[in-house]
Amino acid sequence: MRGGAVFLAFFLLFTLASLAVPVPLFPGNIIHALTGLPVDAYAPLVSALTNGVTYGLVVWLVFFVVTRRLDESGVSDYKGKKEHGQRVRKRTVKR
């Protein structure tokens, strides 16, 4: 759920930034050359959507890997303490 929100936020951020700033970014600017599409009124929109999807996926992937590593380290610490008979404190949320 959080991963979807991260992807959506960065997709919108990079798409709108690509539309607002007329500077060609890497994946969007080569789409027209690779596909042979004519550069017309739709070129900035296709470029912006390509940039949004590409950079949104990159940020989502980084988020996914980092949260996976953090979750694994938290679980391994919990299991290690439980196996050695140490007292395991529950996490509480302060309000």
MDTraj code that builds the backbone (N, CA, C; nanometers):
import mdtraj as md
import numpy as np

residues = "MET ARG GLY GLY ALA VAL PHE LEU ALA PHE PHE LEU LEU PHE THR LEU ALA SER LEU ALA VAL PRO VAL PRO LEU PHE PRO GLY ASN ILE ILE HIS ALA LEU THR GLY LEU PRO VAL ASP ALA TYR ALA PRO LEU VAL SER ALA LEU THR ASN GLY VAL THR TYR GLY LEU VAL VAL TRP LEU VAL PHE PHE VAL VAL THR ARG ARG LEU ASP GLU SER GLY VAL SER ASP TYR LYS GLY LYS LYS GLU HIS GLY GLN ARG VAL ARG LYS ARG THR VAL LYS ARG".split()
xyz = np.array([
    [0.0817, -0.1189, 0.0000],
    [0.0000, 0.0000, 0.0000],
    [0.0863, 0.1256, 0.0000],
    [0.1883, 0.1276, 0.0875],
    [0.2760, 0.2443, 0.0909],
    [0.3581, 0.2539, -0.0377],
    [0.3933, 0.1384, -0.0944],
    [0.4699, 0.1385, -0.2189],
    [0.3910, 0.2000, -0.3330],
    [0.2623, 0.1718, -0.3384],
    [0.1773, 0.2315, -0.4413],
    [0.1663, 0.3816, -0.4253],
    [0.1581, 0.4262, -0.3015],
    [0.1525, 0.5704, -0.2759],
    [0.2834, 0.6384, -0.3136],
    [0.3943, 0.5725, -0.2868],
    [0.5255, 0.6279, -0.3238],
    [0.5364, 0.6375, -0.4758],
    [0.4967, 0.5311, -0.5465],
    [0.5027, 0.5348, -0.6924],
    [0.4135, 0.6445, -0.7479],
    [0.2920, 0.6538, -0.6988],
    [0.1986, 0.7543, -0.7493],
    [0.2492, 0.8956, -0.7241],
    [0.3030, 0.9201, -0.6058],
    [0.3535, 1.0536, -0.5736],
    [0.4684, 1.0929, -0.6654],
    [0.5642, 1.0037, -0.6850],
    [0.6793, 1.0383, -0.7678],
    [0.6452, 1.0356, -0.9166],
    [0.5498, 0.9525, -0.9564],
    [0.5025, 0.9560, -1.0943],
    [0.4431, 1.0930, -1.1254],
    [0.3562, 1.1393, -1.0385],
    [0.2961, 1.2709, -1.0604],
    [0.4002, 1.3821, -1.0543],
    [0.4933, 1.3722, -0.9602],
    [0.5975, 1.4731, -0.9469],
    [0.6821, 1.4839, -1.0735],
    [0.7316, 1.3719, -1.1232],
    [0.8181, 1.3756, -1.2406],
    [0.7397, 1.4059, -1.3682],
    [0.6155, 1.3611, -1.3765],
    [0.5351, 1.3921, -1.4942],
    [0.5065, 1.5414, -1.5012],
    [0.4628, 1.5983, -1.3919],
    [0.4327, 1.7419, -1.3911],
    [0.5588, 1.8264, -1.4060],
    [0.6687, 1.7821, -1.3474],
    [0.7945, 1.8554, -1.3637],
    [0.8426, 1.8501, -1.5082],
    [0.8244, 1.7373, -1.5742],
    [0.8651, 1.7264, -1.7148],
    [0.7784, 1.8139, -1.8043],
    [0.6513, 1.8287, -1.7684],
    [0.5640, 1.9162, -1.8463],
    [0.5928, 2.0635, -1.8193],
    [0.6257, 2.0967, -1.6951],
    [0.6459, 2.2366, -1.6577],
    [0.7801, 2.2915, -1.7045],
    [0.8832, 2.2096, -1.6983],
    [1.0178, 2.2545, -1.7351],
    [1.0542, 2.1924, -1.8692],
    [1.0719, 2.2740, -1.9709],
    [1.0987, 2.2182, -2.1050],
    [1.2436, 2.1759, -2.1271],
    [1.2997, 2.1016, -2.0332],
    [1.4352, 2.0488, -2.0462],
    [1.4228, 1.8997, -2.0725],
    [1.4832, 1.8489, -2.1790],
    [1.4702, 1.7052, -2.2080],
    [1.5424, 1.6198, -2.1046],
    [1.4701, 1.5279, -2.0438],
    [1.5286, 1.4320, -1.9510],
    [1.5547, 1.3015, -2.0244],
    [1.6375, 1.2171, -1.9688],
    [1.6903, 1.1011, -2.0400],
    [1.5875, 1.0077, -2.1046],
    [1.5040, 0.9400, -2.0331],
    [1.4254, 0.8398, -2.1067],
    [1.3208, 0.9008, -2.1977],
    [1.2683, 1.0154, -2.1610],
    [1.1629, 1.0756, -2.2418],
    [1.2109, 1.1334, -2.3731],
    [1.3323, 1.1845, -2.3757],
    [1.3783, 1.2502, -2.4969],
    [1.4229, 1.1517, -2.6050],
    [1.4504, 1.0260, -2.5714],
    [1.4923, 0.9320, -2.6752],
    [1.3769, 0.8481, -2.7300],
    [1.2590, 0.8599, -2.6703],
    [1.1442, 0.7836, -2.7178],
    [1.1103, 0.8201, -2.8619],
    [1.1183, 0.9464, -2.8936],
    [1.0839, 0.9901, -3.0290],
    [1.1854, 0.9390, -3.1316],
    [1.3105, 0.9340, -3.0926],
    [1.4132, 0.8851, -3.1847],
    [1.4020, 0.7333, -3.2048],
    [1.3712, 0.6599, -3.0992],
    [1.3624, 0.5147, -3.1094],
    [1.2390, 0.4682, -3.1851],
    [1.1275, 0.5348, -3.1631],
    [1.0021, 0.4918, -3.2249],
    [0.9750, 0.5586, -3.3580],
    [1.0454, 0.6646, -3.3875],
    [1.0230, 0.7352, -3.5134],
    [0.8991, 0.8222, -3.5130],
    [0.8492, 0.8543, -3.3937],
    [0.7328, 0.9416, -3.3844],
    [0.7706, 1.0833, -3.4255],
    [0.6832, 1.1498, -3.4971],
    [0.7129, 1.2892, -3.5313],
    [0.7018, 1.3777, -3.4074],
    [0.7849, 1.4791, -3.4031],
    [0.7808, 1.5726, -3.2911],
    [0.6700, 1.6724, -3.3197],
    [0.5595, 1.6573, -3.2478],
    [0.4460, 1.7461, -3.2684],
    [0.3898, 1.7867, -3.1327],
    [0.2632, 1.8136, -3.1267],
    [0.2018, 1.8618, -3.0030],
    [0.2019, 1.7558, -2.8930],
    [0.2040, 1.6268, -2.9298],
    [0.1994, 1.5202, -2.8301],
    [0.3376, 1.4820, -2.7765],
    [0.4412, 1.5332, -2.8367],
    [0.5766, 1.4958, -2.7953],
    [0.6054, 1.5291, -2.6492],
    [0.5735, 1.6470, -2.6004],
    [0.6009, 1.6734, -2.4578],
    [0.5201, 1.5837, -2.3634],
    [0.3975, 1.5494, -2.4019],
    [0.3150, 1.4643, -2.3173],
    [0.3712, 1.3218, -2.3111],
    [0.4110, 1.2675, -2.4247],
    [0.4696, 1.1328, -2.4276],
    [0.6005, 1.1312, -2.3491],
    [0.6798, 1.2348, -2.3648],
    [0.8060, 1.2445, -2.2922],
    [0.7811, 1.2544, -2.1414],
    [0.6839, 1.3331, -2.1007],
    [0.6546, 1.3498, -1.9583],
    [0.6022, 1.2205, -1.8967],
    [0.5144, 1.1505, -1.9670],
    [0.4628, 1.0235, -1.9153],
    [0.5729, 0.9182, -1.9047],
    [0.6609, 0.9155, -2.0029],
    [0.7735, 0.8217, -1.9989],
    [0.8642, 0.8515, -1.8805],
    [0.8937, 0.9791, -1.8594],
    [0.9772, 1.0174, -1.7456],
    [0.9084, 0.9840, -1.6137],
    [0.7793, 1.0082, -1.6039],
    [0.7061, 0.9791, -1.4808],
    [0.7067, 0.8312, -1.4477],
    [0.6817, 0.7483, -1.5478],
    [0.6809, 0.6029, -1.5242],
    [0.8212, 0.5538, -1.4895],
    [0.9215, 0.5986, -1.5628],
    [1.0584, 0.5513, -1.5399],
    [1.1087, 0.5904, -1.4018],
    [1.1025, 0.7184, -1.3711],
    [1.1564, 0.7629, -1.2426],
    [1.0670, 0.7214, -1.1265],
    [0.9375, 0.7078, -1.1479],
    [0.8490, 0.6555, -1.0446],
    [0.8842, 0.5123, -1.0092],
    [0.9132, 0.4301, -1.1115],
    [0.9542, 0.2916, -1.0864],
    [1.0891, 0.2835, -1.0161],
    [1.1819, 0.3713, -1.0530],
    [1.3134, 0.3702, -0.9886],
    [1.3004, 0.4035, -0.8405],
    [1.2239, 0.5086, -0.8086],
    [1.2070, 0.5463, -0.6686],
    [1.1306, 0.4381, -0.5928],
    [1.0282, 0.3783, -0.6549],
    [0.9542, 0.2710, -0.5902],
    [1.0450, 0.1517, -0.5625],
    [1.1314, 0.1173, -0.6569],
    [1.2225, 0.0050, -0.6381],
    [1.3194, 0.0305, -0.5228],
    [1.3729, 0.1507, -0.5140],
    [1.4614, 0.1855, -0.4032],
    [1.3851, 0.1771, -0.2713],
    [1.2628, 0.2293, -0.2677],
    [1.1794, 0.2227, -0.1482],
    [1.1535, 0.0780, -0.1083],
    [1.1221, -0.0062, -0.2050],
    [1.0930, -0.1470, -0.1790],
    [1.2136, -0.2186, -0.1203],
    [1.3311, -0.1981, -0.1781],
    [1.4526, -0.2654, -0.1312],
    [1.4888, -0.2182, 0.0095],
    [1.4794, -0.0878, 0.0343],
    [1.5160, -0.0352, 0.1658],
    [1.4201, -0.0859, 0.2724],
    [1.2903, -0.0843, 0.2456],
    [1.1955, -0.1325, 0.3457],
    [1.2108, -0.2829, 0.3681],
    [1.2431, -0.3576, 0.2639],
    [1.2651, -0.5011, 0.2791],
    [1.3857, -0.5267, 0.3693],
    [1.4936, -0.4508, 0.3474],
    [1.6135, -0.4683, 0.4298],
    [1.5868, -0.4297, 0.5745],
    [1.5122, -0.3219, 0.5949],
    [1.4821, -0.2798, 0.7314],
    [1.3923, -0.3805, 0.8020],
    [1.2955, -0.4352, 0.7292],
    [1.2076, -0.5354, 0.7887],
    [1.2837, -0.6628, 0.8232],
    [1.3742, -0.7046, 0.7365],
    [1.4523, -0.8254, 0.7627],
    [1.5436, -0.8071, 0.8831],
    [1.6049, -0.6905, 0.8959],
    [1.6942, -0.6687, 1.0099],
    [1.6147, -0.6620, 1.1401],
    [1.4966, -0.6064, 1.1371],
    [1.4131, -0.6015, 1.2561],
    [1.3659, -0.7383, 1.2974],
    [1.3312, -0.8228, 1.2028],
    [1.2858, -0.9586, 1.2327],
    [1.4008, -1.0433, 1.2831],
    [1.5178, -1.0296, 1.2251],
    [1.6312, -1.1107, 1.2695],
    [1.6741, -1.0720, 1.4108],
    [1.6672, -0.9426, 1.4456],
    [1.6999, -0.9016, 1.5816],
    [1.6008, -0.9606, 1.6808],
    [1.4748, -0.9624, 1.6458],
    [1.3707, -1.0158, 1.7324],
    [1.3900, -1.1658, 1.7541],
    [1.4174, -1.2386, 1.6453],
    [1.4368, -1.3834, 1.6558],
    [1.5623, -1.4159, 1.7358],
    [1.6697, -1.3388, 1.7145],
    [1.7938, -1.3634, 1.7867],
    [1.7784, -1.3437, 1.9356],
    [1.7069, -1.2411, 1.9764],
    [1.6851, -1.2172, 2.1185],
    [1.5950, -1.3242, 2.1784],
    [1.4958, -1.3671, 2.1020],
    [1.4017, -1.4661, 2.1530],
    [1.4710, -1.6014, 2.1720],
    [1.5618, -1.6370, 2.0802],
    [1.6319, -1.7642, 2.0901],
    [1.7260, -1.7676, 2.2087],
    [1.7873, -1.6554, 2.2432],
    [1.8841, -1.6515, 2.3524],
    [1.8178, -1.6221, 2.4861],
    [1.6883, -1.6166, 2.4908],
    [1.6172, -1.5980, 2.6156],
    [1.6181, -1.4556, 2.6671],
    [1.6575, -1.3622, 2.5844],
    [1.6563, -1.2238, 2.6279],
    [1.5141, -1.1689, 2.6224],
    [1.4937, -1.0712, 2.7019],
    [1.3618, -1.0095, 2.7061],
    [1.3428, -0.9232, 2.5814],
    [1.2279, -0.9396, 2.5164],
    [1.1969, -0.8649, 2.3941],
    [1.0924, -0.7609, 2.4289],
    [1.1269, -0.6344, 2.4045],
    [1.0322, -0.5269, 2.4325],
    [0.9431, -0.5037, 2.3135],
    [0.8170, -0.4873, 2.3424],
    [0.7221, -0.4564, 2.2358],
    [0.7320, -0.3095, 2.2019],
    [0.7133, -0.2802, 2.0749],
    [0.7156, -0.1411, 2.0320],
    [0.5814, -0.0773, 2.0636],
    [0.5870, 0.0390, 2.1222],
    [0.4643, 0.1111, 2.1508],
    [0.4637, 0.2409, 2.0740],
    [0.3446, 0.2838, 2.0402],
    [0.3282, 0.4088, 1.9657],
    [0.2891, 0.5158, 2.0645],
    [0.3697, 0.6223, 2.0701],
    [0.3384, 0.7338, 2.1590],
    [0.2426, 0.8276, 2.0893],
    [0.1463, 0.8700, 2.1607],
    [0.0474, 0.9628, 2.1018],
    [0.0618, 1.0991, 2.1605],
])
top = md.Topology()
chain = top.add_chain()
for i, resn in enumerate(residues, 1):
    res = top.add_residue(resn, chain, resSeq=i)
    for name in ("N", "CA", "C"):
        top.add_atom(name, md.element.get_by_symbol(name[0]), res)
traj = md.Trajectory(xyz[None], top)
